[in-house]
Amino acid sequence: MLLQIPDFAGTAFLFILKINLGIIVAEGEVWRDHRKFTHSVFRELGVGKKSYEDTIRTEMDQLIRAIEEKRGSSFNPNILLGKAVFNVICTIMFGTQYTYDDYDFLKVLNFMNVFSRNLGGGGSILYLPIPGLAKVPFGVPKLMSKIISEFNDFAQAQIEAHERTIDPDNPRDYIDRYIIRMAQKKGTDSTLDQTNLRKSIMDLFFAGSDTTSTTLTWAILFMIAYPEVQSRVQAELDQVIGRDRNAKLDDRPNLPYTNAVLMEIQRKGAIVPLGLPHIAAADVTLDGYTIPKGAIIMANLWKVFNDGNLWKNPDAFKPERFLNQAGELIKKDELIFFSTGRRECPGKQLARVEVFLAFTTLLHRFTMTKPPNSPPLSFKGILGIARSASPFEICAVPRD
């Protein structure tokens, strides 16, 4: 696999940023220090594991209440799903769960939405080594510079608030732990500092919210397009866990069809079709071709997910491709939804837990339907850094 080659593990940093900071676009010691620190914090918080399940479940309760308030009327699911997923990241980073109408919450959510929309498609120009790109007074470069500056101001305010209230013996969240580690490393050559903290906050919001909410939006779209699949998922949930509670992580091994559906959604949705740009750290010869040091490398994950040599009838939505004849789940190495290699998504475990709990909770509580007389469903994606579904509306009908 191309991305597993060590010399292809570098990342093409955004030239508009002109930095080596944080996690996603960092290199060398900065990247190693912050990836290691972030994984340690995730372990301490129980992110991606059963111990973090209650945090996600609390957010799912708020999401369910927001959907129930629609009283069966049509709405755009992407908006509420985005708020729910984003709020989980807020609890990790800030130790705060916001209400969906909170001003600060909506402000930072808007930052990330604008950033994500403009980083794909035409936003690819931001990866080009064009001198003075950040100073272009119009278009995407100007907008992105403005958003990055405003987000940094927001992140700095959060850091300063944490510094005023921190209890070193009882860290609340990611920022507390970073501040504590920074103090412990003071006077050493550690790369942990406030500038890297601001960038790490942005990276984790970016990596942990957009792709997850986009995955769930595609999931709802496929369920209203294939009601027979939705019904089969609901039947499996009812049979395995009953009607008195929602699914837990412990139930996951006993829900093979539900897991197969999620895998097929990830394949068909192709949420990040080109991944993040990588860069060759050295000259590499691959299949007779020389890829020079410094070359930007894009992995065509869309092709992997739609290759007829890997998937029989790839255009079809067919969850059964992930089940054997006994109905047991089959894991396939080709489903590299979170990329692969050293630059695999750092929020992978959290995303898996969120998607599973949100998907099963929503389908256990509601039947998703297409509103009468609404436009035909479209599976044509909209490219940002993530491939989003075209806007659509649903009706969520409570299940008895």
C-alpha positions in Angstrom: 0.0 0.0 0.0 1.4 3.4 -1.1 0.7 5.2 2.1 2.4 2.6 4.2 5.8 3.4 2.6 7.7 5.3 5.4 9.1 7.8 2.9 5.6 8.7 1.9 4.5 9.4 5.4 5.3 13.1 5.2 2.4 15.5 4.8 2.1 18.4 2.4 1.6 21.3 4.8 -0.6 24.2 3.8 1.6 26.9 2.3 -0.9 29.5 3.4 0.0 28.6 7.0 3.8 28.3 6.5 4.1 26.4 9.7 5.2 23.1 11.1 2.7 22.9 14.0 0.2 20.6 15.6 -0.7 17.1 14.3 -2.2 17.0 10.8 0.3 19.1 8.9 3.3 18.8 11.2 6.6 16.9 10.5 9.5 15.5 12.5 9.7 16.0 16.3 6.6 18.3 16.3 4.5 15.6 14.8 5.9 12.8 16.9 5.5 14.7 20.1 2.0 15.8 19.5 0.7 12.5 18.1 2.1 10.7 21.1 0.7 13.2 23.5 -2.7 13.2 21.9 -2.9 9.4 22.0 -1.9 9.4 25.7 -4.7 12.0 26.4 -7.2 9.9 24.5 -6.2 6.9 26.5 -6.6 8.8 29.8 -10.0 10.1 28.8 -11.1 6.7 27.5 -11.8 8.1 24.0 -12.9 5.4 21.6 -13.5 2.9 24.4 -16.3 1.8 26.6 -15.4 4.3 29.3 -16.2 7.2 27.0 -19.5 5.7 26.0 -21.5 7.7 28.5 -20.2 11.0 27.1 -21.4 10.1 23.6 -24.6 8.7 25.0 -25.3 12.0 26.8 -24.9 13.8 23.5 -27.1 11.3 21.7 -29.8 12.2 24.2 -29.6 15.8 23.3 -29.7 14.9 19.6 -32.8 12.7 20.1 -34.6 15.5 21.9 -33.8 18.0 19.1 -35.2 15.5 16.5 -38.3 14.8 18.6 -38.9 18.6 18.6 -39.4 18.4 14.9 -42.5 16.3 15.5 -42.2 14.4 12.3 -41.8 17.5 10.1 -39.0 17.6 7.5 -35.5 18.8 8.3 -32.0 18.7 7.0 -30.2 16.0 9.1 -26.7 17.3 8.4 -27.3 20.3 10.6 -28.2 18.4 13.8 -25.7 15.6 13.2 -23.0 18.2 12.8 -23.9 19.8 16.1 -23.9 16.5 17.9 -20.6 15.3 16.6 -19.0 18.7 17.1 -20.2 18.8 20.7 -18.4 15.5 21.5 -15.1 17.1 20.4 -15.9 20.1 22.6 -16.2 17.8 25.7 -12.8 16.3 24.9 -11.0 19.6 24.2 -12.8 22.1 26.5 -14.6 19.8 29.0 -17.8 21.5 28.0 -21.0 20.2 26.5 -22.9 23.0 24.8 -26.5 23.5 24.0 -27.2 23.6 20.3 -28.1 27.3 20.4 -25.0 28.5 22.4 -23.3 31.5 20.8 -19.7 30.3 21.3 -20.6 26.8 20.1 -22.3 28.1 16.9 -19.3 30.4 16.3 -16.6 27.8 16.4 -18.9 25.3 14.4 -19.2 27.9 11.7 -15.4 28.3 11.6 -14.9 24.6 10.9 -17.7 24.4 8.4 -16.2 27.2 6.3 -12.7 25.8 6.6 -13.8 22.3 5.5 -15.9 23.6 2.6 -13.0 25.6 1.2 -10.1 23.2 1.8 -11.3 20.8 -0.9 -11.9 21.5 -4.6 -10.5 24.9 -5.4 -9.0 25.1 -2.0 -6.3 22.7 -3.3 -4.4 25.8 -4.3 -3.4 26.2 -0.6 -1.0 23.2 -1.0 0.9 24.9 -3.8 4.3 26.6 -3.0 3.2 30.0 -4.2 5.1 32.8 -2.5 2.8 35.4 -0.8 -0.3 33.2 -1.1 -1.5 34.1 2.4 -1.5 37.8 1.4 -3.7 37.4 -1.6 -6.5 40.0 -0.8 -9.4 38.1 -2.3 -11.0 34.7 -2.9 -10.2 31.5 -0.9 -6.8 32.5 0.4 -8.2 35.6 2.0 -11.2 33.8 3.5 -9.0 30.9 4.8 -6.5 33.3 6.4 -9.4 35.1 8.1 -11.0 31.9 9.4 -7.6 30.6 10.7 -6.9 33.9 12.5 -10.4 34.0 14.1 -10.2 30.4 15.2 -6.8 31.0 16.8 -8.3 33.9 18.7 -11.1 31.6 20.0 -8.6 28.8 20.9 -6.4 31.3 22.7 -9.3 32.5 24.8 -10.1 28.9 25.8 -6.5 28.3 26.8 -6.4 31.5 28.9 -9.7 30.5 30.6 -8.2 27.1 31.4 -5.0 28.6 32.8 -7.1 30.7 35.3 -9.1 27.7 36.5 -6.9 24.7 36.2 -6.4 22.2 39.0 -3.2 20.2 38.2 -4.4 17.3 40.3 -7.7 17.0 38.5 -7.3 17.8 34.8 -10.6 18.2 33.0 -9.8 17.8 29.3 -7.2 18.0 26.6 -6.3 21.6 27.2 -5.7 21.1 30.9 -3.5 18.1 30.2 -1.5 20.0 27.6 -0.9 23.0 30.0 0.2 20.6 32.7 2.6 18.7 30.4 3.9 22.0 29.1 4.8 23.1 32.6 6.5 19.7 33.3 8.6 20.1 30.1 9.6 23.7 30.7 13.3 24.2 30.2 13.6 21.2 27.9 13.6 20.9 24.1 10.0 19.9 24.1 7.9 21.1 21.2 4.8 21.6 23.4 4.0 25.3 23.5 0.9 27.5 23.2 1.3 28.0 19.5 1.3 24.2 19.0 -1.6 23.9 21.4 -3.7 26.3 19.3 -2.9 24.4 16.2 -3.6 21.0 17.8 -7.0 22.2 18.9 -7.9 23.2 15.4 -6.5 19.9 14.0 -8.6 17.8 16.4 -11.8 19.7 15.7 -11.1 19.3 12.0 -10.2 15.6 12.1 -12.8 14.7 14.7 -16.0 16.4 13.5 -16.4 16.9 9.7 -15.8 13.4 8.5 -17.8 11.8 11.3 -20.9 14.0 10.8 -20.5 13.6 7.0 -20.5 9.8 7.4 -23.7 9.9 9.5 -25.4 12.1 6.9 -24.5 9.6 4.2 -25.8 6.9 6.4 -29.2 8.6 6.7 -29.3 9.2 3.0 -28.7 5.5 2.2 -31.3 4.4 4.8 -34.1 6.5 3.2 -33.0 5.4 -0.2 -32.9 1.7 0.8 -35.8 1.3 3.3 -35.5 -2.5 3.2 -31.9 -2.2 4.5 -33.1 0.2 7.2 -35.9 -2.3 8.2 -33.4 -5.1 8.5 -31.1 -3.1 10.7 -34.0 -2.2 13.0 -35.1 -5.8 13.1 -31.5 -6.9 14.1 -31.4 -4.2 16.8 -34.8 -5.3 18.2 -33.8 -8.9 18.2 -30.4 -8.4 19.9 -31.1 -5.6 22.4 -34.9 -5.4 22.6 -36.9 -2.2 22.7 -36.1 -1.0 26.3 -32.6 0.3 25.7 -30.2 1.6 23.0 -27.3 -0.3 21.7 -24.0 -0.3 23.6 -20.5 -1.0 22.5 -20.7 -4.4 24.0 -23.5 -5.2 21.6 -21.3 -4.5 18.5 -20.1 -8.1 18.0 -23.7 -9.3 18.0 -24.8 -7.0 15.3 -23.1 -8.2 12.1 -25.6 -6.9 9.6 -25.6 -3.4 11.2 -21.8 -3.3 11.1 -21.9 -4.5 7.5 -24.3 -1.7 6.6 -21.9 0.9 8.2 -19.0 -0.6 6.3 -20.9 -0.3 3.0 -21.9 3.3 3.8 -18.2 4.1 4.3 -17.3 2.4 1.0 -20.0 4.0 -1.0 -19.8 7.4 0.7 -16.0 7.7 0.1 -16.0 10.5 2.6 -12.4 11.6 2.0 -11.9 10.4 -1.6 -8.3 11.7 -2.0 -7.2 11.6 1.6 -4.9 14.3 2.8 -1.9 15.2 0.5 1.3 13.5 1.5 4.9 14.4 0.5 7.8 12.2 -0.5 10.6 12.5 2.1 13.1 11.0 -0.2 13.5 9.8 -3.8 11.4 6.6 -4.1 11.3 4.1 -6.9 7.8 2.5 -7.2 6.8 0.1 -10.0 9.6 1.4 -12.2 8.7 5.1 -11.6 10.9 7.5 -9.7 9.0 9.7 -7.3 11.3 12.6 -6.4 11.8 14.0 -2.9 9.3 16.8 -2.3 6.7 15.5 -4.7 3.1 15.8 -3.4 1.3 12.5 -3.4 -2.5 12.0 -3.5 -4.0 8.6 -2.8 -7.1 7.9 -4.9 -9.2 6.2 -2.2 -12.3 6.7 -4.4 -10.7 4.3 -6.9 -9.9 1.8 -4.1 -13.6 1.8 -2.9 -15.0 1.5 -6.5 -12.5 -0.9 -8.1 -14.3 -3.8 -9.8 -11.3 -6.0 -9.1 -11.7 -5.6 -5.4 -15.5 -5.3 -5.1 -18.0 -7.3 -7.1 -20.6 -4.9 -8.6 -19.1 -1.9 -6.9 -21.9 0.5 -8.0 -24.4 -1.5 -6.0 -25.2 -0.7 -2.3 -24.8 -4.2 -0.9 -24.0 -4.6 2.8 -23.9 -8.4 2.3 -20.5 -8.1 0.7 -19.2 -7.8 4.2 -20.9 -11.0 5.5 -20.0 -14.6 4.9 -22.5 -17.4 4.2 -23.0 -17.9 7.9 -23.9 -14.2 8.3 -20.7 -13.4 10.1 -18.9 -10.1 9.6 -15.9 -10.0 7.2 -13.3 -7.3 7.6 -11.6 -6.3 4.4 -8.2 -4.6 4.3 -9.3 -2.6 1.2 -11.7 -0.5 3.3 -9.1 2.1 4.3 -11.7 4.7 5.3 -9.3 6.3 7.9 -6.4 6.1 5.5 -3.5 3.9 6.5 0.1 3.9 7.6 1.8 6.4 10.0 -0.6 9.2 9.0 -3.8 7.2 9.8 -6.5 9.4 11.2 -5.7 10.1 14.9 -9.4 10.2 15.7 -10.1 6.8 14.2 -11.3 5.1 17.4 -13.5 8.0 18.6 -15.1 8.2 15.1 -15.9 4.5 15.1 -17.6 4.7 18.5 -19.5 7.8 17.6 -20.8 6.5 14.3 -21.8 3.1 15.7 -23.7 4.6 18.7 -25.3 7.5 16.8 -26.4 5.2 13.9 -27.9 2.5 16.1 -29.6 5.0 18.4 -31.2 6.9 15.6 -32.5 3.8 13.8 -33.6 2.3 17.1 -35.7 5.4 18.0 -36.8 6.5 14.5 -37.7 5.4 11.0 -36.1 7.8 8.5 -38.3 8.5 5.5 -38.2 10.8 2.5 -40.7 13.7 2.9 -43.7 13.5 0.5 -43.2 15.6 -2.7 -39.5 16.3 -1.9 -36.9 16.4 -4.7 -35.4 13.1 -5.9 -32.5 11.9 -3.8 -29.1 12.6 -5.2 -25.9 10.6 -4.5 -23.7 13.2 -6.2 -21.2 14.3 -3.6 -20.1 17.9 -2.9 -16.3 18.1 -2.6 -14.7 19.9 0.3 -11.9 18.2 2.2 -14.7 15.7 2.9 -17.2 14.5 0.2 -20.5 15.7 1.6 -23.9 14.5 0.4 -26.0 16.9 -1.6 -28.5 18.7 0.8 -31.7 16.7 1.5 -34.4 16.6 4.0 -35.9 13.7 6.0 -38.8 13.0 8.3 -37.9 11.1 11.5 -41.0 9.0 12.5 -40.8 7.7 16.2 -40.9 3.9 16.4 -43.4 2.4 18.8 
